[in-house]
Amino acid sequence: MRVIIADDSVLLREGLRLLLAEAGIETCAVAGDGDALDHLVEIHRPDVAIIDIRMPPSFTNEGAQTAVRLRARWPDLGLLLLSQSPESRYAAELAREHPEGFGYLLKDRVVDIDRLVEALTQVARGGTVLDPDVVAHLMGRRSALERVQALSPREQTVLALMAQGASNAAMARDLRVNDKTVESHISSIFTKLDLLPQPDAHRRVLAVLAWLGQ
């Protein structure tokens, strides 16, 4: 896997580069702002771009804006956004418009190399990964709660694990149940959210988006 790291902090960029190298992931370039990232993606064509949401010049949402541009130009490029704190507007917008190959983690999580590598792998394969704290933040919105009020507490837990990209087997381990019980919960979630039969991978994304109140 080949990645580009975009963050204004040299220490974070180089720290990530070293962590990823130890995991066998090549960092083909680093960038300190959105314009540089645009240019480097065109040159190197990475599998995933790791992007800090807040970058120069205003340190507000330049990274998210760059991610939107990259998604429009390179739809197959995996995007993994990093942020110091949950910022629901951009996570929800990007996930809603093109959830495939999209991830959003809080920076505190990147010190866990196994979690970071797992997130990158899923995003590179077209999956969707949302930090549990981001999901919890979005769940606090009234519209999100209204959309999932029919779900039982266990079904909400299963949906939270879906949002984190957990497989059925991983959910079964975490919940200490068998695979068939997990499948039953997922089927019930799809039914309660009125998600008609179609490929399950797509329905999982739609279920998470419904949970986010979109």
C-alpha angles and dihedrals in degrees: 000000000000123000141181119215118211116188133126091226111089091197093055093045094051093042091054091046091055094045092050093046089056088054092051096255118135120225102207095183145351130218135194099201143019097263092054090048092053090053096045094049089055091051101042104027095209126194093236136015115211105207133187108219093218114057137144142330100030099006091222115101107331092121092053091047090051090050090055090051092048092049091054093049101034107029093174094054113109114233123204112181121201126200139169090228138009113282105184099189097068098034091054095042096051093042092049096048098044114355095171112101094008131130137171122193134169113242092242088070097058093077086069098079094189091055092045093050091047091051092048091048093051093046091048089053092052098263130138121239124183125182111246090233090054089050091048090050092051091045088062090069113102094229091055093050092050091052094056103034090114092061120098119234090257091050090051089052090051090049091050089054089049089055089054090054096251118164122230090257092051091049091050090053094047094047094039093233133115126267093255091058090053091048089051092052091048092049090051091049092052090049095048092048091049093239106162121220114286135123106327093226090061093044090053090057091046090049092053091048091050088052089053089056098245 
